Amino acid sequence: MTIIKIVHGNMLFKSATFFVIFISSFFSVAQDNHLTDEEISQGWRLLFNGQDMSKWRNFKKHDISDKWQVKNGTMELSGRGGGDILTKEIYQNFDLKLEWKISMAGNSGIFILADELGKQIYSHAVEIQILDNKRHADNKVASHLSGSIYDMVASPSESHRPAGLWNQVRILLDNKHLKVWQNSEITTDIVIGSEHWQELLKNSKFKDWQGFAMSNLGHIGLQDHGDKVSFKNIKIKTL
């Protein structure tokens, strides 16, 4: 009888443990694309609610391509041709948080201060790079790796994760002072337009781009570089 009790007790313990793990996992997933009461009181707003993309549209269009899809609580570019998208609202000083996941050998980007005056979304916008650092061909330059200010400020290797994993990004812009974190590692701390910025600009592909990073406000944008990419937990607080 003692042996039976021990076995049954062990089975009960395993069942209880499984139940706790299952419930914990369920609530962890349920928290995606959700604001806590504290975040709401602090002024955070969702840019994606896990159900629709009503706060986004394609660059220079009023609607959004059906290749940008909502799948399992994520906002996903399913393939080439979806086009770059941007927020319907514009922002000047803000705190932005989001998570991204890139496909194998994939490339994408997050834009800030984007406008629709140029031919492309990146004509005047600053880009925070998204990349499969291991497999994509554009991995030869440090400032082209994920978390970098593209072609200007290189992110540290500690901030990088392999393709297929979720990455957390925070972008803080306050009176042109730009700070970026990727996976809790700071990747950028610079004032746009400062002497340091101008030196980096002179050595970048953007040196002759009229109007590049000149605006004080603009849209948040997400890039279609022809590769599958997913986003979730996109939230913003205006400062």
Secondary structure as the mmCIF struct_conf table of DSSP 4:
data_model
#
loop_
_struct_conf.conf_type_id
_struct_conf.id
_struct_conf.beg_label_comp_id
_struct_conf.beg_label_asym_id
_struct_conf.beg_label_seq_id
_struct_conf.end_label_comp_id
_struct_conf.end_label_asym_id
_struct_conf.end_label_seq_id
HELX_RH_AL_P HELX_RH_AL_P1 THR A 2 ALA A 30
TURN_TY1_P TURN_TY1_P1 GLN A 31 ASN A 33
HELX_RH_AL_P HELX_RH_AL_P2 ASP A 37 GLN A 42
TURN_TY1_P TURN_TY1_P2 GLY A 43 GLY A 43
STRN STRN1 ARG A 45 LEU A 46
BEND BEND1 LEU A 47 LEU A 47
BEND BEND2 GLY A 50 GLN A 51
TURN_TY1_P TURN_TY1_P3 SER A 54 LYS A 55
STRN STRN2 TRP A 56 ASN A 58
TURN_TY1_P TURN_TY1_P4 PHE A 59 LYS A 60
BEND BEND3 LYS A 61 ASP A 63
TURN_TY1_P TURN_TY1_P5 ASP A 66 LYS A 67
STRN STRN3 TRP A 68 LYS A 71
TURN_TY1_P TURN_TY1_P6 ASN A 72 GLY A 73
STRN STRN4 THR A 74 LEU A 77
BEND BEND4 GLY A 79 GLY A 79
TURN_TY1_P TURN_TY1_P7 ARG A 80 GLY A 81
BEND BEND5 GLY A 82 GLY A 82
STRN STRN5 ILE A 85 THR A 87
BEND BEND6 LYS A 88 GLU A 89
STRN STRN6 TYR A 91 TYR A 91
BEND BEND7 GLN A 92 ASN A 93
STRN STRN7 PHE A 94 ILE A 102
TURN_TY1_P TURN_TY1_P8 MET A 104 ALA A 105
STRN STRN8 ASN A 107 ALA A 114
BEND BEND8 GLU A 116 GLN A 120
TURN_TY1_P TURN_TY1_P9 ILE A 121 HIS A 124
STRN STRN9 VAL A 126 LEU A 131
TURN_TY1_P TURN_TY1_P10 ASN A 133 ARG A 135
BEND BEND9 HIS A 136 ASP A 138
BEND BEND10 LYS A 140 VAL A 141
HELX_RH_3T_P HELX_RH_3T_P1 ALA A 142 HIS A 144
BEND BEND11 LEU A 145 LEU A 145
TURN_TY1_P TURN_TY1_P11 SER A 146 GLY A 147
BEND BEND12 SER A 148 SER A 148
STRN STRN10 ILE A 149 ILE A 149
TURN_TY1_P TURN_TY1_P12 TYR A 150 MET A 152
STRN STRN11 VAL A 153 VAL A 153
HELX_LH_PP_P HELX_LH_PP_P1 ALA A 154 PRO A 156
HELX_RH_3T_P HELX_RH_3T_P2 SER A 157 SER A 159
TURN_TY1_P TURN_TY1_P13 ALA A 163 GLY A 164
BEND BEND13 LEU A 165 LEU A 165
STRN STRN12 ASN A 167 ASP A 174
TURN_TY1_P TURN_TY1_P14 ASN A 175 LYS A 176
STRN STRN13 HIS A 177 GLN A 182
TURN_TY1_P TURN_TY1_P15 ASN A 183 SER A 184
STRN STRN14 GLU A 185 VAL A 191
TURN_TY1_P TURN_TY1_P16 ILE A 192 GLY A 193
BEND BEND14 SER A 194 SER A 194
HELX_RH_AL_P HELX_RH_AL_P3 GLU A 195 LYS A 202
TURN_TY1_P TURN_TY1_P17 ASN A 203 ASN A 203
BEND BEND15 SER A 204 SER A 204
TURN_TY1_P TURN_TY1_P18 LYS A 205 ASP A 208
TURN_TY1_P TURN_TY1_P19 GLN A 210 ALA A 213
BEND BEND16 ASN A 216 ASN A 216
STRN STRN15 GLY A 218 GLY A 218
STRN STRN16 HIS A 219 LEU A 222
BEND BEND17 GLY A 226 ASP A 227
STRN STRN17 VAL A 229 THR A 238
#
